[in-house]
Each structure stands twice: as structure tokens, then as C-alpha cells.
Amino acid sequence: MSSDVLKSLAKEALMVPQEKLQLVGTRSKKLFIGIPKETSFQENRVSLVPEAVALLVSNGHKVCVETNAGVNANFVDRDYSEVGAEICYDTSEVFKADIIIKVAPPSKEEIDMMAGNQTLFAALQLSVHPKNTLEMLMKKKITAIAWDFVKDEDDVYPVIRSMSEIAGIKSIGIASHYLSNLNNGRGTILGGIAGVSPTEVVIIGAGTVGEFAAKSAIGLGASVKIFDNDVYKLRRIQNDLNTSIWTSIINPKVLEKALMRADVAIGALRTSNGTTPCVVSEEMVESMKEGAVIVDVSIDKGGCFETSQVTNHKSPVFTKHGVIHYCVPNIASSVSRTASFALSNIFSPLLIQIGEEGGIAKMVRENKGFRHGVYVYKGMLTSKTLGEAFSLPHKNIDLLLMAM
């Protein structure tokens, strides 16, 4: 048979209608997500804003929102219902969802309402809760995931970083507010104007909070000094700020001298384990200017000023040795709408991915960063720290998955 004939037959074959190929056994799964109203003291954020709910609903997922869940972030029920969410007027109905996503740790009453064999996605902080809280989650075979310990593809904690950015920016706004003589401050503007010496700001900690506090202060024209014991962080913050800035390791004498001249001091030290090291003694605070302002962002882990004491949004400040102290642990909650959008920008893509992966179990198995946030998996404690703290049996999550 000649080559011309073969070519002709090949062309005819290409013209014959072909069967369409279809994917077999797609992994996607429709989720049932519950968003309860936050009941923790002064927690004003909501885990998902209406725009995020709209995205989930458009992907075929069911979302149940407790009535007034978003009211403290200035979202009303109609904002959610108009994008396809179901508004639940009975709190217990929300806790029947397969995935319950909330901002603050669950209360005993909320765990009681859970049906069992569900996923709880929240800032768990189980180490500061009673032992029976953890035992209740285990008994109900809950998969409990701490969103603050979930990592992204860059090995970064996205929620912690996002909330730290807000805290850093907000800390400078807070300091500016309390420097006013209307608030018994020094009567100075945070920044600098022509012919007047700029405000001096000392930032202790060169992490995300410190970086964004420095950006805000520099943008206003303030003179900024940054202290940290990690030289790598100091180099990085200089590079990220793209400007020459005064930095130092935490040498007590150098720090004391800087604080004596400071109008504002920001405590932004972070530690991966335990409490924040206290690096500013009471004597150092006593040497500061009358009417100076301290904003201790590190107060949620003990604070880095010896004079710090936990305050709240209703009574945020106290004065000691003539220095105004702001020591509210949950700064992001004071800008709840912005913070809720920031959380939603992380949570909604994660929930879409969970659906595409085929559910929580497959997501935990296949996504290492997501797996890092698992404290309890189907009732089995997977946190060694909590197991040792409460004398409870625990298993390594990787070994547990291999055995299942």
C-alpha cells in the first residue's frame, strides 16, 4: 500500500467522531460549614465575611451562619443570606455542621452542642483550658485544628503573620492616640514636622509586629530604634524597610538609654514556647519621660515590660511611674472588620481546597502544612505537648495516619 493511500486513510480516521473522555471518580466533596457567633470576652471578629461565604456557596458548599454572628464586625444577617448562607436562629443547629469554623477557642457549652465526628477549626489554646475540655473533644471523636498553627507552602503561619501585621500597625495608632494631652500624654504628635524634633519610638522585637510598627512610625516621620537578640531578624528588617535604621541587640544599658529618650515604646517580642522574656525592668520604666506611652503587644504571652498588667478594650490603659501602659492582648479585635477580612482571605481558599481534596481526612493526609495544625484527629490526641501537660495518651500524627 502506497504512502499516499496511508495518509488518506489517516485523514479519514481523524474525521471520525470520537468519544469524549471524562474524568472518573473526581475527589471533590461538598462541605457543610457552620459559623457560630463568638461568645468570648470582647471577641468582635467573625471567621468568614459575606464575600468569603459567597465564594464557598458558589462552589457548591453549604454554609450555616448563626444570627448576628457578624454584627460586631458590622455585617448583618442579610449580608450573609443574600449570598446564599442559611441563617440559623438556634445555636445548636450551627454546631451540627460537619466543619465548625470560629475565631476564639470553644467553650464547654459549645463542645456540648457538637454532635460528634466533626471538625473544629479555631484558635484552640487548649493548654490554658481545663483537662476535661480536651477530653470532651476526644470523647466526641472531634478533629480539632488550630488555625494559628497551620502553615502555608512557604512554611509560614499565615494567620499569625496577618494578625501580627494588624497589631504592628495598630500599636502605632494607639500610641499616637495616648500621646495627646487629652489622654494625659506628653501632648506630642507621633511623627515629625519642620522645625520640631521627631517623636522617638523604641521597638523591642524585630518580627512581623515590629516590622509593621516600624513601617507605620517611619511613615509618620518618627525616629525609630529597634532592639532584638536575633541579628538575622535585625538584618532582615533593615532590608525589608528599605532604609537605614538604628538597630541593636538587647543590651540592658543601651536599651535603658534609648528608653530614657523615648516618647513611645512598643513591646513586640515573640517566643515560640513559653512566656515572653521580660527585658525591661521597672527601674527602666521609671526612668522614662512623664507621659510617655508603652504598648505591650507581647502581653498575651506575659509581656516584655516588668510593669505590664493585662487590660481590656473597655479599660485599656493604666499609668505607672508617670508612663501610660496599654496592655490589651487582643488588639486585632479592636479593628474587627479589617481583621475578619484578613482571616477570611486565609480561611476561604483553605476551605475550597479541602473540598477539592475530597474532605478533611484527605487534606490532613496530603497537606503537611495543614496537618501541622492538628491537635486532635478523630478523637486521638496528636499533640505531644498537650499529652505530657495533661498526662493523656497521644500519638504522632504521621504515624497515626500510616496506621489508618
Secondary structure as GFF3:
##gff-version 3
##sequence-region A 1 404
A	DSSP	alpha_helix	3	15	.	.	.	ID=ss1
A	DSSP	beta_strand	32	35	.	.	.	ID=ss2
A	DSSP	alpha_helix	50	58	.	.	.	ID=ss3
A	DSSP	beta_strand	62	66	.	.	.	ID=ss4
A	DSSP	three_ten_helix	71	73	.	.	.	ID=ss5
A	DSSP	alpha_helix	77	81	.	.	.	ID=ss6
A	DSSP	beta_strand	86	88	.	.	.	ID=ss7
A	DSSP	alpha_helix	91	94	.	.	.	ID=ss8
A	DSSP	beta_strand	99	101	.	.	.	ID=ss9
A	DSSP	alpha_helix	108	113	.	.	.	ID=ss10
A	DSSP	beta_strand	119	122	.	.	.	ID=ss11
A	DSSP	three_ten_helix	126	128	.	.	.	ID=ss12
A	DSSP	alpha_helix	131	139	.	.	.	ID=ss13
A	DSSP	beta_strand	143	146	.	.	.	ID=ss14
A	DSSP	three_ten_helix	147	149	.	.	.	ID=ss15
A	DSSP	alpha_helix	158	179	.	.	.	ID=ss16
A	DSSP	three_ten_helix	181	183	.	.	.	ID=ss17
A	DSSP	beta_strand	200	204	.	.	.	ID=ss18
A	DSSP	alpha_helix	208	220	.	.	.	ID=ss19
A	DSSP	beta_strand	223	227	.	.	.	ID=ss20
A	DSSP	alpha_helix	231	241	.	.	.	ID=ss21
A	DSSP	beta_strand	246	248	.	.	.	ID=ss22
A	DSSP	alpha_helix	252	261	.	.	.	ID=ss23
A	DSSP	beta_strand	264	267	.	.	.	ID=ss24
A	DSSP	alpha_helix	282	286	.	.	.	ID=ss25
A	DSSP	beta_strand	293	296	.	.	.	ID=ss26
A	DSSP	three_ten_helix	297	301	.	.	.	ID=ss27
A	DSSP	beta_strand	317	320	.	.	.	ID=ss28
A	DSSP	beta_strand	323	326	.	.	.	ID=ss29
A	DSSP	three_ten_helix	331	335	.	.	.	ID=ss30
A	DSSP	alpha_helix	336	357	.	.	.	ID=ss31
A	DSSP	alpha_helix	360	366	.	.	.	ID=ss32
A	DSSP	alpha_helix	368	371	.	.	.	ID=ss33
A	DSSP	beta_strand	374	377	.	.	.	ID=ss34
A	DSSP	beta_strand	380	381	.	.	.	ID=ss35
A	DSSP	alpha_helix	384	390	.	.	.	ID=ss36
A	DSSP	alpha_helix	397	403	.	.	.	ID=ss37
###
